């Protein structure tokens, strides 16, 4: 009895103990469950929902961006260049992905994909069992989970990461609620080897096809590469790729996705891979100068218009899947490239191991850039330095139509037939006149503005600018043509520089210089009724869903305002290519006009010219500003001609819009601008020109006393110089010391295109139409009180 009682007591004790342990375990489990649920609710779920929302919006996909060009004749848009970021990925929509490819991936990766809600518990438990007990081990992740891992790039292999992944999968399936969309996102994000992210880039990489063109056998190959691209390598392990392909086809057959006939045909099909050499070529390819400039412009506009940081703007361009509609004309660009990759088209006078560089920009009538060459030869680096857009060089006389003559005509100060004297503006302390023409004394005789432009006379340009005023010129250039100039700059040594003076603006001796892009865009105003539209490289930017990110519209309110201006300027600039410093720079069937430029230090030569369809600027010079011995603006003009002849191949009957109803032709005297008489013709000074109907001369020239001895008191444009003539002696003593000292006359004022401000350019001093004359000029005092930035070498 006692023993039974003792046993009963012990039994009750252990029973209570067991019950207590169970209750404690239950309570612990409840507390842990509550704690886990709280943790999930407060930490995992919000994070999972946020991640699901970001993925749903397409964030973090690292998509390629694309630059599109439009065929001018057909209007068809094609991809000009693919901008590849860290991951080479091109997004493709569901309707472009073959069902065979979708089925192949589901069959081998996640056969219950369409039945689960983000997590396949049977597969997960099987993976855990294999991990705990050993034996066959395989991944338990579904396609949804793999998509999350691909986008978030979560490399953590802890249990915490797996738990997060599970809840993110549930959240993503609930957020999207579209199995096909999740599958398409997965197919666009998977890595398939050889820098191919997504099935579109992989289809092109391995088969040279759009993904929509893949057949069943090829689809099975791509589906097999997802497992391990380094092992299943089509170029180095094609046998393993083939074995994997057949396994996938077998799975598709077992899951009734294909028929046995389809299976047999796919297994027996010969696989033809794109050559490995083409992959190597793609990897080594570099962006063109045009693409470089588009990237730069879009990044800058995203920063300025959207307020993005440099990092965010660059990420958008390189990885945001942007669609950039560019202004490039590939036919024009091809013509430009064919010349700029041909060494024989350029001067090759080597100096200190360098040959002269060159750059060219071509715009259409509106100013949109259609082609860029940022240097000679084959381009070898992306986002490299461009002489067309990054270098600022001295423009010489090519600047005169923009800074002096054009604005003066627009202000009504001059017309082509206005008479002016070939006279210096001031006398230097050494008694030498300034400016000189091609190193020669001014003649003192009268001539027309048109002849002054044709012969590129510095004396004429300076007088015209003085009548206009440097400030008016500066305001026009900076506000109406978007040319960056120096208004006022104080250097560290206390010296002050400014472009608001005669020498910088009338003679092209600027503080910093200009870019080829600026010059080509500015000259486009002469073929667009005086309107400066800007120099766009793109028209609009869309995101990967087709929403407008940037709209780049041309200007309509900048440029010249007087309808006469561009037609009068074209009349003068056509004379330059017909009879002046660019004599012979003409194209059969296409009218040309333009202006040469050479700096006095002979470090930069230019030609800026137009046809009825295009504006184009050419610069030539050494990278390190060495002298271009024996080269002048005409050499740049010859490069321009080689390119533009190719651009206009097959064109005929292209003339400038001359408004014939508004003009009359009359023969006038080149010295007085009056109607020509027999004496003018006998002296060889008669020329035929166009006059607006209300500007036709009414008097006839007697052609007497035309030649005058050089005299500082001789002045043209008398209506504008009465005050100047009275005060000239006072002004001439106010010179800028920065222009006083030159090396044997080798200053940065142009002395020649037959008198360019900064160097000897083309044409004889008597108005001849040929040979280069590169003589140096004398010291050039500037009567302007504003500091003059011109130095012996303005770019050093």
VEXROVO-557734 format. One record per residue (C-alpha): y, x, z. Coordinates in steps of 0.2 Angstrom, whole numbers, plus 5000, padded with zeros to 4 digits. Layout:
<rs>
YXZ
...
</rs>
This chain:
<rs>
500050005000
501150145005
500750234989
501150084978
502750064987
503250244984
502750234966
503850074964
505350154972
505150304960
504950194945
506450094949
507450264952
506950324935
507250164927
508950154934
509250334929
508750294911
509750134911
511250234917
511050374904
510850244891
512450154897
513350314898
512750364880
513350194874
514950214883
515150384876
514750324859
515950184860
517350294866
516950424853
516850284840
518450214846
519250394846
518550424828
519150254822
520850294830
520850464821
520350384805
521650244807
523150364812
522650524802
521350504788
521750334781
523650364779
523350534771
521950454760
523050314754
524450434750
523350554740
522550404731
524350334727
524850514720
523250524710
523550354703
525250404697
524550554689
525350684700
524550854701
523650844685
524451004677
524650934660
525151034644
526850984637
527150974618
528551004606
528550884592
529350914575
529750774562
529450804544
531150774535
530350694520
529050584527
529650554545
527950594552
527850684569
526750824572
526450944586
527451104583
526951204599
525951164615
526751234631
525351284642
525551304660
524351364673
523051254666
522751224648
522651034648
522950894636
522850714641
521850594631
521750404633
520150314635
520150244618
520050424611
518550474622
516850424614
515750314624
514350444621
515350574631
515750444645
513950394646
513350574645
514350624660
513850474670
512050504666
512050674673
513350674686
513350504694
512150374687
512650244700
514450264696
514750084691
513950014706
514650114721
516350104728
516750284728
515350354738
513450354733
512650344751
510850374744
511450524735
512450584750
510950564762
509850654750
511050794749
511150804769
509250794770
509050944757
510351044767
509551004784
507651024779
507751144765
507051114748
507951044733
509851044736
511150964725
512850894727
513150724734
514850704727
515150554715
516350564700
517750494711
517450624724
517450764711
519050694703
519950704721
519350884723
519850934706
521650864708
521950914727
521151084724
520451074742
519351224743
518751194762
516951164763
516951104781
516350934788
518150884790
518450904772
516950804767
517450664778
519250664771
518550664753
517450514757
518950414764
520050474749
518650414737
518650234745
520550234745
520650284727
519350164721
520350024730
522050094723
521550104705
520149964705
519650024687
518050124685
518450174667
520150234672
519450344686
518150414673
519550454661
520550544674
518950644678
518650684660
520450744658
520450854674
518750944674
518651134669
517551164655
517651354653
518751474642
520451404649
519951224644
520451094656
519950924651
518850864636
520250864623
520551054625
518751084626
518350994610
519551094601
519051254609
517251244606
517151134590
518851134583
518950944583
519850804592
518750734606
518750574597
517750654582
516350724593
514550664589
513150634602
512450804602
514250884605
514650754618
513050804628
513550994626
515250954634
514450854648
513350994652
514751124654
515451034670
513951094680
514451284679
515451344665
515051524668
513251494667
513251364653
514351474641
514251424623
514651604617
513551704629
512151584635
511951464621
510051444625
510551384642
511851264635
510551194623
509251174637
510551084647
511050974633
509250914630
509150874649
510650764648
510050684632
508450644641
509350564655
510350454643
508750404635
507950364652
509450264657
509450164641
511150234635
510350294618
508850254607
507450374604
507950394586
509750444592
508950564605
507850654592
509250664580
510450744593
509150864599
508750934582
510550944577
511251114573
512751154584
514151244576
515351324588
517151374584
517151574582
517551664598
518851764588
519951604586
519851584605
520551764607
521851734594
522451574604
522451674620
523551804613
524751694604
526651694609
527951564609
529151564594
531051604597
531351424594
530051364607
530851494620
532551414617
531851234618
531051274635
532651354641
533751204636
532651074644
532451174660
534351194661
534651004657
533450954670
534351054682
536050994677
535750814673
534350774685
534850894699
533150974700
532851154706
532351294695
530551284701
530351094699
531151094682
529951234676
528451144683
528950994674
529151084657
527551184659
526351064668
527150894667
526450834651
528150814643
528450764625
529950854618
530550804601
531350954594
532650984580
531651114571
531351104552
529751204550
530051234531
531751314535
530951414550
529551474538
530851534526
531751624539
530251704546
529651764529
531251874528
531351924547
529651994547
529952094531
530652264536
531252294518
532552154520
533552254533
534452424535
533252544543
534452684547
533652754563
534752814576
534052884593
532352804589
533152634585
533352544569
534652404568
534152234575
534652074568
534651884572
535051724563
535251544568
535251404555
535851224559
535951064549
537650984545
537650894562
537451064571
535651034576
534651204576
533351194563
532751384564
533051534575
532551714573
532951814588
532551984582
531652074568
529752084565
528351994574
528751924591
527551994604
528051904620
528451734626
530151694634
530751864628
532551924625
533351844610
534751924600
535151754593
535451664610
535551794624
536551934617
538451914617
539252024603
540952054596
541251934580
542652034571
543351934557
542051804556
542951734571
544651704562
544251534553
543751464571
545051544581
546551564570
546551474553
545551324557
546551264572
548151314564
547751204549
547251064561
548851074569
549851064553
550551234554
549751304538
548851244522
547951364510
549551374499
550651414513
551551584509
551651724522
552051904521
550852044523
551752114538
551352194555
551652094570
552452234580
552752414581
551852524593
552652664604
552052794591
552952694577
551352634569
551252454564
550052334572
548852264566
548352374551
547252314536
545752414534
546652564540
548052544528
549852494530
550352314526
551152304509
552552184514
552352074500
552151884501
550451794498
549651634502
548551594517
547051574505
547251754499
547451814517
545751734521
544951794505
545451974508
545251964527
546952024531
547252054550
549152044548
549051864542
547751814555
548851874569
550451794563
549551624561
548851634578
550551684585
551251524577
549751424585
549851514601
548351604609
548251464623
548051334610
546651434601
545751464617
545851284622
545151224605
543751354605
543151314623
543451124623
543051074605
541751204600
540951244617
541151434614
541151524631
542651644633
543551734647
545051644653
545551764667
544351894675
544752014689
543552164689
543052264704
544152404699
545652284699
545852274680
546152104673
545352044657
545751884647
545351824629
546951724629
547851854618
548151894600
546852034598
545351944605
545651784596
546551834580
545451984577
543851944586
543952084599
543351974613
542952024631
541151974631
540851924613
539951764606
538151724602
537451694585
536951514591
538851484595
539451544578
538151444568
538551284578
540451314576
540351344557
539351174555
541051084558
541551134541
540151034533
540150884544
541950814541
542650924555
541450854569
540650974581
539050894586
538451034597
536951144595
535451044600
533651104600
532950944605
533450754604
532450684618
531150714631
529750594637
528550594651
526650584648
526850394650
528150384636
529650354648
531250444643
531650594654
533150664644
534150594630
535150724621
536450644610
537650744599
539450744601
540550634591
542250674599
542350864597
542950974583
544450954571
545550804571
546450824554
545450754540
546250894528
545651034539
543851064534
544151034515
545651164515
544551284525
543051264513
544251294499
544751464507
542951504513
542251474495
543451594488
542751724500
541051714492
541751694475
543051834475
543251904492
542352014505
540751914502
540851924483
539251874475
538451784490
538051634480
536551524476
536151454459
536451264460
537051274478
538851304483
539251434497
540651474508
540851594523
541651744531
541151924535
541452014551
541352194556
541952274572
543052424572
541852524582
540652474569
539352414581
539252234575
539252164558
539151974554
539151844541
539351664545
539151544530
538851364525
538051274511
538251084508
536651064519
536651204532
537651324543
536951494546
537551644556
536851824554
537151964566
536652144564
536752294576
535852414587
535252364603
536252494612
537852474602
537752634591
538852644576
538152564560
538652704549
538952644531
538552464535
539852314535
539952134535
539352124517
537652194523
537452044534
537951924520
536551994509
535251954523
535951784524
535851764505
533951814505
533551684518
534651544511
533951564494
532251534501
532851384511
533651304495
532251354483
532151214470
533851134475
535151104462
536851014461
537251034479
539151034481
540251014496
540950844499
542650874491
543350704492
543850704473
544850544475
546050634487
546350794478
547150854462
546951034454
548451134450
548751314445
549851394458
550551564462
549551674474
551151754481
552251604483
551151454484
552251364471
551651304454
551251444443
552351504429
552051604414
552651754424
551351724437
549951714424
550651874416
550651964433
548851904436
549351814451
548951634445
547551534453
546851364452
546651264468
546451094476
547851004484
547950844493
548950724483
550350724495
550350914496
550550964478
551951094476
553451024466
554351184462
553851314449
553751494454
554951614444
553951764451
555451874454
555651994468
553851974474
553552154479
554552204494
554652364504
553752354520
554952304534
554652244551
556052114548
555052034534
554251874540
553251734532
553151554538
555051564542
555051384550
553951454564
554651624567
556551604569
556451624588
555151764586
556151864574
557651854586
556551924600
555352034592
556152194598
555952144616
554152084613
553552234604
553852344620
552652234630
551052314626
549352314635
548752494640
546952444637
547352444618
548452604617
547052734618
545752744604
544652884598
545452934582
545952754578
544152694582
544752544592
543952374594
545252284583
544452234567
545152324552
544152264538
543252134528
544652214518
545652214534
544452154548
545052164566
543652274572
542952374558
543052414539
542252274530
542152234512
543352224497
544752334491
546552324498
547152254482
546052104483
544652174474
542952094475
541752234479
541452394488
541452414507
542952504514
542652554532
544152654536
544752664554
546352594561
547852664571
548252624589
548652434590
549952384603
549852204608
551552114611
550751984621
551151994640
549351934644
548152084647
547152124632
545252154634
545052254618
544352434622
543652564611
541952494613
542152314619
540352294624
540052454634
</rs>
